[in-house]
Amino acid sequence: MRTSVVTTPRGCKDVETTDAPVEVVVTRLAAAPEAVRASAGLLSAAERHRARRFAFDRDASRFIVVRARLRQLLAARLGVRAQAVEFEYGAYGKPVLSRRFADSDLHFNVSHCDDVAAYAFSGGHAIGIDVEAVREISDADDIAARYFSRLENATYRSLKPCDRQLGFFNCWTRKEAFVKALGDGLSMPLDRFDVTLAPGEPAKVLRVDDTRGDDSGWRLDSLCPAAGYVVAIASQT
């Protein structure tokens, strides 16, 4: 399966696969107060209540813009108004479209870090996305030893010191995207599957339990949407 990455206006990125189209949109969350207020008008009462529970105005504003943009992106694909988009939530909190939109078979996922948000959409296939800022973490080695699989941790520790930071976040985002696509929270232990992580190596699922990655029914894609950020997308094939 080949993957083509197309840069579109306004910094959005589309990832298209020959078998299962996957669309990825990356946006900035910085917005003027009046734009945040306009965005709040697109949210449901429950979403506005959730926004009021944030301790810091910056976090509340980002949440409002993230959800409003999600509604706009979904509305454009469903042919409805943004306010008409309705969500339901799985046992582990993953949002999905309500039964009203079941015929669309549209799957989506969203992630944000700082003021960067990443959205993934797929027709008929489960999908998960994660975005992280590549940064120094003092206990990265301990986190890798605790949460990465044996193979992943060995690969991480074999990297040159200058590559470890990116290798860590390659692994983290790919594992997070995969778990989000499953929608089962952390009920699936993170050491039950392996992903690639070395800088320059294509994103790929290597193993799921005792199944080889190529036979697992899952694929990974990775993007660098902006300097210092990495995005991973997991989708069913």
Residue frames relative to the residue before (quaternion, step in Angstrom):
aa qw qx qy qz dx dy dz
M 1.0000 0.0000 0.0000 0.0000 0.00 0.00 0.00
R 0.2375 -0.7790 0.5656 0.1298 3.56 -0.78 1.00
T 0.1984 -0.7643 0.6030 0.1136 3.56 -1.19 0.62
S 0.0957 -0.7831 0.6118 0.0574 3.56 -0.87 0.93
V 0.2016 -0.7724 0.5936 0.1019 3.57 -0.94 0.90
V 0.0724 -0.8119 0.5791 -0.0148 3.55 -0.64 1.16
T 0.2703 -0.7485 0.5819 0.1676 3.57 -0.75 1.02
T 0.1441 -0.8003 0.5811 0.0322 3.53 -0.78 1.11
P 0.7037 -0.4604 0.3019 0.4491 3.64 -1.17 0.27
R 0.8153 0.2646 -0.2215 0.4650 3.53 -1.29 0.54
G 0.6534 -0.5804 0.3107 0.3737 3.56 1.11 0.61
C 0.4580 0.6698 -0.4699 0.3475 3.60 1.19 0.19
K 0.1771 -0.7762 0.5962 0.1029 3.55 -1.16 0.57
D 0.1735 -0.7651 0.6127 0.0952 3.55 -1.01 0.88
V 0.1368 -0.7474 0.6438 0.0912 3.55 -1.03 0.84
E 0.0349 -0.8164 0.5760 -0.0201 3.58 -0.58 1.12
T 0.1140 -0.7732 0.6206 0.0630 3.56 -0.92 0.95
T 0.6038 -0.6119 0.3743 0.3478 3.54 -1.10 0.65
D 0.7379 0.4060 -0.2333 0.4861 3.61 1.09 -0.62
A 0.8164 0.0725 0.0081 0.5729 3.57 0.86 -0.91
P 0.3033 -0.7803 0.5140 0.1871 3.61 -0.14 1.23
V 0.0371 -0.7699 0.6370 -0.0142 3.52 -0.90 1.03
E 0.1321 -0.7994 0.5844 0.0440 3.55 -0.72 1.07
V 0.0858 -0.7937 0.6021 0.0113 3.56 -0.88 0.99
V 0.0680 -0.7808 0.6210 0.0092 3.56 -0.90 0.99
V 0.0901 -0.7920 0.6037 0.0167 3.56 -0.81 1.03
T 0.0200 0.8135 -0.5779 0.0612 3.58 -0.76 1.04
R 0.4469 -0.6310 0.5575 0.3022 3.51 -1.37 0.28
L 0.3807 -0.7618 0.4904 0.1851 3.56 -1.07 0.77
A 0.4574 0.6820 -0.4615 0.3356 3.58 1.22 -0.17
A 0.1239 0.7932 -0.5810 0.1339 3.58 -0.79 1.04
A 0.5217 -0.6227 0.4856 0.3228 3.55 -1.14 0.70
P 0.6776 -0.5120 0.3331 0.4096 3.61 -1.15 0.53
E 0.6665 0.4993 -0.3222 0.4503 3.59 0.92 -0.82
A 0.6335 0.5154 -0.3308 0.4728 3.59 1.10 -0.66
V 0.6240 0.5213 -0.3395 0.4729 3.59 1.05 -0.70
R 0.6489 0.5078 -0.3233 0.4653 3.60 0.95 -0.81
A 0.6460 0.5020 -0.3253 0.4741 3.59 0.98 -0.78
S 0.6364 0.5282 -0.3259 0.4580 3.58 1.03 -0.78
A 0.6254 0.5544 -0.3349 0.4352 3.57 1.01 -0.83
G 0.6220 0.5663 -0.3362 0.4235 3.56 1.11 -0.62
L 0.6422 0.5191 -0.3235 0.4620 3.60 1.25 -0.31
L 0.6199 0.5943 -0.3320 0.3903 3.57 1.23 -0.42
S 0.5392 -0.5810 0.4963 0.3542 3.52 -1.33 0.31
A 0.6692 -0.4817 0.3668 0.4309 3.57 -1.27 0.24
A 0.6432 0.5266 -0.3219 0.4532 3.58 1.00 -0.80
E 0.6581 0.4985 -0.3116 0.4705 3.59 0.99 -0.79
R 0.6483 0.4994 -0.3283 0.4717 3.60 0.97 -0.75
H 0.6213 0.5283 -0.3370 0.4705 3.59 1.06 -0.73
R 0.6461 0.5145 -0.3194 0.4645 3.57 0.97 -0.82
A 0.6352 0.5375 -0.3305 0.4454 3.60 1.00 -0.82
R 0.6595 0.5224 -0.3122 0.4412 3.59 1.02 -0.77
R 0.6336 0.5605 -0.3302 0.4189 3.59 1.20 -0.39
F 0.5183 0.6278 -0.4310 0.3892 3.60 1.22 -0.14
A 0.4852 -0.6904 0.4599 0.2765 3.56 -0.97 0.88
F 0.7802 0.2789 -0.1421 0.5415 3.60 1.08 -0.70
D 0.5593 -0.6336 0.4282 0.3198 3.55 -0.99 0.91
R 0.6155 0.5612 -0.3544 0.4249 3.59 1.01 -0.77
D 0.6796 0.4827 -0.2941 0.4676 3.58 0.92 -0.90
A 0.6301 0.5259 -0.3322 0.4647 3.57 1.03 -0.76
S 0.6574 0.5144 -0.3113 0.4542 3.58 0.93 -0.89
R 0.6551 0.5087 -0.3170 0.4600 3.56 0.94 -0.85
F 0.6340 0.5241 -0.3318 0.4618 3.58 0.97 -0.82
I 0.6535 0.5216 -0.3153 0.4489 3.57 0.90 -0.93
V 0.6912 0.4714 -0.2864 0.4669 3.58 0.85 -0.95
V 0.6126 0.5500 -0.3453 0.4506 3.60 1.01 -0.79
R 0.7304 0.4351 -0.2550 0.4606 3.58 0.74 -1.03
A 0.6327 0.5237 -0.3437 0.4553 3.58 1.01 -0.71
R 0.6589 0.4987 -0.3084 0.4712 3.57 0.97 -0.85
L 0.6083 0.5395 -0.3481 0.4666 3.58 1.04 -0.73
R 0.6584 0.5068 -0.3106 0.4616 3.58 0.90 -0.90
Q 0.6567 0.5101 -0.3151 0.4574 3.59 0.96 -0.83
L 0.6693 0.4989 -0.2999 0.4618 3.57 0.94 -0.88
L 0.6615 0.4844 -0.3046 0.4847 3.58 0.98 -0.80
A 0.6387 0.5425 -0.3286 0.4357 3.58 0.94 -0.88
A 0.6459 0.5252 -0.3216 0.4512 3.59 0.98 -0.83
R 0.7047 0.4508 -0.2610 0.4818 3.58 1.09 -0.68
L 0.7081 0.4385 -0.2493 0.4941 3.58 1.20 -0.51
G 0.4037 -0.7288 0.4654 0.2989 3.57 1.21 -0.37
V 0.5832 0.5383 -0.3903 0.4667 3.58 1.06 0.77
R 0.6132 -0.5108 0.4257 0.4264 3.57 -1.31 0.02
A 0.6231 -0.5620 0.3888 0.3803 3.59 -1.13 0.60
Q 0.6590 0.5183 -0.3099 0.4484 3.58 1.03 -0.78
A 0.6525 0.5401 -0.3109 0.4312 3.58 1.20 -0.47
V 0.5122 0.6383 -0.4282 0.3832 3.60 1.24 -0.22
E 0.0874 -0.8041 0.5880 0.0090 3.58 -0.82 1.02
F 0.2195 -0.7916 0.5632 0.0893 3.54 -1.06 0.87
E 0.1268 -0.7052 0.6834 0.1398 3.47 -1.41 0.37
Y 0.2926 -0.7741 0.5416 0.1478 3.58 -1.19 0.42
G 0.4529 -0.6907 0.5037 0.2531 3.53 -1.01 0.93
A 0.7465 -0.4111 0.2863 0.4379 3.53 -1.34 0.09
Y 0.7558 0.3408 -0.1910 0.5255 3.58 1.13 -0.61
G 0.6778 -0.5602 0.2719 0.3910 3.56 1.20 0.53
K 0.4646 0.6747 -0.4693 0.3297 3.61 1.19 0.07
P 0.3479 -0.7501 0.5179 0.2191 3.62 -0.72 0.99
V 0.0169 -0.7561 0.6542 0.0063 3.53 -1.17 0.75
L 0.6087 -0.5313 0.4214 0.4119 3.56 -1.22 0.26
S 0.5480 -0.6227 0.4448 0.3377 3.56 -1.08 0.70
R 0.7002 -0.4800 0.3295 0.4133 3.55 -1.28 0.34
R 0.5302 0.6432 -0.3979 0.3832 3.56 1.19 -0.48
F 0.7599 0.3418 -0.1767 0.5239 3.58 1.13 -0.69
A 0.2617 0.8120 -0.4926 0.1721 3.58 1.23 0.34
D 0.6453 0.5508 -0.3332 0.4114 3.61 0.97 -0.76
S 0.5923 0.5886 -0.3701 0.4071 3.59 1.17 -0.46
D 0.1618 -0.8161 0.5268 0.1739 3.59 1.18 -0.68
L 0.3692 0.7316 -0.4819 0.3102 3.56 1.11 0.74
H 0.1243 -0.7798 0.6121 0.0425 3.56 -0.80 1.07
F 0.0003 0.8065 -0.5906 0.0291 3.57 -1.06 0.71
N 0.0174 -0.7632 0.6444 0.0441 3.50 -1.37 0.24
V 0.1429 -0.7980 0.5834 0.0492 3.58 -1.14 0.58
S 0.0039 0.7710 -0.6367 0.0089 3.54 -1.20 0.63
H 0.0185 0.7993 -0.5999 -0.0300 3.57 -1.12 0.49
C 0.0741 -0.7615 0.6438 0.0123 3.50 -1.25 0.67
D 0.8023 -0.0099 -0.0586 0.5940 3.56 -0.66 1.12
D 0.7568 -0.3544 0.2398 0.4941 3.63 -0.68 -0.97
V 0.5488 0.5690 -0.4162 0.4493 3.58 1.18 0.60
A 0.0745 -0.7865 0.6129 0.0173 3.58 -0.87 1.00
A 0.1138 -0.7827 0.6102 0.0455 3.56 -1.06 0.81
Y 0.1111 -0.7914 0.6011 0.0086 3.56 -0.88 1.05
A 0.0933 -0.7864 0.6089 0.0450 3.57 -1.02 0.82
F 0.0736 -0.7898 0.6090 0.0025 3.56 -1.02 0.89
S 0.0342 0.7906 -0.6095 0.0481 3.55 -1.06 0.81
G 0.3445 -0.7313 0.5521 0.2044 3.54 -1.04 0.77
G 0.8740 0.0575 -0.0696 0.4775 3.56 -0.52 1.19
H 0.7274 0.3793 -0.2349 0.5214 3.60 1.22 0.08
A 0.5058 -0.6291 0.4951 0.3213 3.58 -1.00 0.82
I 0.0243 -0.8138 0.5788 -0.0456 3.55 -1.03 0.84
G 0.0306 -0.7809 0.6235 0.0215 3.55 -1.18 0.61
I 0.0852 -0.7988 0.5952 0.0208 3.57 -1.11 0.68
D 0.0013 -0.7805 0.6251 0.0087 3.56 -1.17 0.61
V 0.0927 -0.7703 0.6297 0.0404 3.55 -1.09 0.82
E 0.0134 0.7895 -0.6125 0.0368 3.56 -1.00 0.86
A 0.4160 -0.6431 0.5766 0.2844 3.52 -1.28 0.51
V 0.3749 -0.7144 0.5437 0.2313 3.57 -0.82 0.99
R 0.1718 0.7939 -0.5450 0.2078 3.55 -0.42 1.24
E 0.5980 -0.5632 0.4268 0.3782 3.54 -1.28 0.25
I 0.0354 -0.7617 0.6470 0.0041 3.57 -0.97 0.93
S 0.4493 -0.7452 0.4227 0.2532 3.54 -0.51 1.19
D 0.7758 0.3127 -0.1676 0.5218 3.59 1.03 -0.73
A 0.1893 0.8197 -0.5202 0.1470 3.59 1.14 0.61
D 0.6464 0.5238 -0.3348 0.4423 3.61 0.92 -0.83
D 0.6609 0.4998 -0.3065 0.4685 3.59 0.98 -0.82
I 0.6355 0.5213 -0.3252 0.4676 3.59 1.01 -0.80
A 0.6485 0.5156 -0.3184 0.4607 3.57 0.94 -0.87
A 0.6626 0.5058 -0.3085 0.4582 3.59 0.93 -0.88
R 0.7116 0.4697 -0.2573 0.4548 3.57 1.04 -0.75
Y 0.8257 0.2872 -0.1074 0.4736 3.58 0.86 -0.97
F 0.6248 0.5135 -0.3642 0.4618 3.62 1.08 -0.46
S 0.5532 -0.5702 0.4716 0.3826 3.56 -1.22 0.36
R 0.6944 -0.4579 0.3346 0.4429 3.56 -1.27 0.20
L 0.6706 0.4918 -0.2998 0.4674 3.58 0.91 -0.91
E 0.6617 0.5128 -0.3113 0.4498 3.57 0.90 -0.91
N 0.6650 0.5012 -0.3105 0.4585 3.58 0.92 -0.88
A 0.6370 0.5190 -0.3251 0.4681 3.58 1.01 -0.79
T 0.6512 0.5038 -0.3124 0.4738 3.58 0.99 -0.84
Y 0.6376 0.5371 -0.3185 0.4512 3.56 0.96 -0.90
R 0.7132 0.4563 -0.2620 0.4631 3.58 0.84 -0.95
S 0.6352 0.5279 -0.3327 0.4551 3.59 1.20 -0.37
L 0.5347 0.6409 -0.4050 0.3732 3.59 1.24 -0.27
K 0.5689 -0.5451 0.4798 0.3860 3.53 -1.24 0.43
P 0.6288 -0.5604 0.3698 0.3923 3.63 -1.02 0.65
C 0.6694 0.5102 -0.3075 0.4439 3.59 1.00 -0.77
D 0.6986 0.4557 -0.2637 0.4844 3.63 1.24 -0.37
R 0.5174 0.6972 -0.4033 0.2891 3.58 1.20 -0.37
Q 0.6240 0.5584 -0.3558 0.4150 3.57 0.97 -0.79
L 0.6943 0.4393 -0.2709 0.5016 3.59 0.84 -0.95
G 0.6213 0.5432 -0.3454 0.4468 3.60 1.00 -0.75
F 0.6276 0.5380 -0.3335 0.4533 3.57 1.00 -0.81
F 0.7409 0.4125 -0.2445 0.4702 3.59 0.77 -0.98
N 0.5356 0.5696 -0.4139 0.4663 3.59 1.18 -0.36
C 0.6914 0.4741 -0.2776 0.4691 3.56 0.85 -0.99
W 0.6761 0.5188 -0.3074 0.4234 3.56 0.81 -0.99
T 0.6977 0.4631 -0.2922 0.4620 3.59 0.81 -0.94
R 0.6558 0.5150 -0.3229 0.4477 3.60 0.98 -0.76
K 0.6582 0.4810 -0.3137 0.4869 3.57 1.00 -0.75
E 0.6469 0.5184 -0.3184 0.4598 3.58 0.98 -0.83
A 0.6502 0.5102 -0.3212 0.4623 3.60 0.92 -0.84
F 0.6473 0.5210 -0.3177 0.4568 3.59 0.97 -0.84
V 0.6701 0.4864 -0.3004 0.4734 3.58 0.89 -0.91
K 0.6500 0.5104 -0.3196 0.4636 3.59 1.00 -0.77
A 0.6235 0.5300 -0.3442 0.4604 3.58 1.04 -0.69
L 0.6347 0.5257 -0.3228 0.4655 3.57 1.03 -0.76
G 0.2726 -0.8012 0.4896 0.2099 3.58 1.07 -0.76
D 0.5759 0.6129 -0.3574 0.4061 3.57 1.27 0.29
G 0.5191 -0.6374 0.4241 0.3801 3.56 1.18 0.41
L 0.7057 -0.4046 0.3225 0.4840 3.57 -0.95 -0.84
S 0.2872 0.7648 -0.5273 0.2336 3.59 1.12 0.60
M 0.6674 0.3969 -0.2916 0.5585 3.57 1.25 -0.35
P 0.4114 -0.7228 0.4925 0.2564 3.63 -0.48 1.11
L 0.5291 -0.6829 0.4130 0.2884 3.56 -0.94 0.92
D 0.6578 0.5037 -0.3296 0.4528 3.60 1.17 -0.31
R 0.5290 0.6367 -0.4095 0.3835 3.59 1.26 0.16
F 0.7694 0.2009 -0.1701 0.5820 3.57 1.25 0.07
D 0.2825 -0.7529 0.5786 0.1363 3.55 -1.23 0.67
V 0.0626 -0.7698 0.6334 0.0484 3.55 -1.15 0.71
T 0.5387 -0.5788 0.4849 0.3738 3.56 -1.25 0.31
L 0.0670 -0.8275 0.5568 0.0263 3.58 -1.13 0.49
A 0.5235 0.6578 -0.4221 0.3393 3.61 1.15 -0.43
P 0.5260 -0.6295 0.4626 0.3363 3.63 -0.89 0.85
G 0.7856 0.2881 -0.2378 0.4933 3.55 -0.89 0.98
E 0.6248 0.5168 -0.3402 0.4762 3.58 1.24 -0.30
P 0.5213 -0.6518 0.4328 0.3406 3.64 -0.82 0.85
A 0.5236 -0.6168 0.4870 0.3288 3.56 -1.12 0.70
K 0.1713 0.7952 -0.5575 0.1657 3.56 -0.79 1.01
V 0.3826 -0.6519 0.5972 0.2683 3.54 -1.22 0.61
L 0.2322 -0.8059 0.5335 0.1098 3.57 -0.71 1.06
R 0.7988 -0.0412 0.0790 0.5949 3.57 1.10 -0.72
V 0.0269 -0.7355 0.6752 0.0500 3.53 -1.23 0.64
D 0.7852 -0.1143 -0.0062 0.6085 3.55 -0.28 1.31
D 0.7911 -0.2667 0.2073 0.5099 3.60 -0.65 -1.08
T 0.5641 0.6050 -0.3724 0.4208 3.58 1.30 0.22
R 0.4830 -0.6513 0.5025 0.3002 3.55 -0.96 0.87
G 0.6241 -0.5901 0.3693 0.3549 3.53 -1.06 0.76
D 0.6499 0.5337 -0.3211 0.4355 3.59 0.99 -0.81
D 0.7330 0.3874 -0.2168 0.5154 3.58 1.20 -0.50
S 0.5049 0.7065 -0.3875 0.3095 3.59 1.29 -0.01
G 0.4520 -0.6872 0.4575 0.3379 3.58 1.19 -0.42
W 0.6683 0.4525 -0.2998 0.5087 3.59 1.26 0.30
R 0.0899 -0.7663 0.6326 0.0673 3.54 -1.24 0.58
L 0.2420 -0.7460 0.6037 0.1434 3.53 -1.29 0.47
D 0.0554 -0.7423 0.6650 0.0609 3.52 -1.24 0.62
S 0.1354 -0.7906 0.5936 0.0654 3.56 -1.17 0.56
L 0.0740 -0.7953 0.6017 0.0072 3.55 -1.04 0.84
C 0.2244 -0.6963 0.6540 0.1926 3.53 -1.33 0.39
P 0.1555 -0.8586 0.4818 0.0811 3.61 0.14 1.25
A 0.7791 0.0085 0.0187 0.6265 3.57 1.23 -0.52
A 0.6579 -0.5165 0.3562 0.4166 3.56 -1.15 0.52
G 0.8247 0.2300 -0.1773 0.4852 3.56 -0.83 1.02
Y 0.6972 0.4144 -0.2711 0.5183 3.60 1.26 0.09
V 0.0972 -0.7707 0.6263 0.0658 3.55 -1.20 0.57
V 0.1503 -0.7773 0.6092 0.0444 3.55 -1.06 0.89
A 0.0832 -0.7724 0.6275 0.0520 3.56 -1.06 0.79
I 0.1180 -0.7802 0.6129 0.0404 3.56 -1.07 0.84
A 0.1054 -0.7732 0.6238 0.0426 3.56 -0.86 1.01
S 0.0775 0.8047 -0.5830 0.0815 3.58 -0.85 0.93
Q 0.5110 -0.6143 0.5043 0.3275 3.53 -1.24 0.55
T 0.3190 -0.7411 0.5582 0.1933 3.54 -1.15 0.64
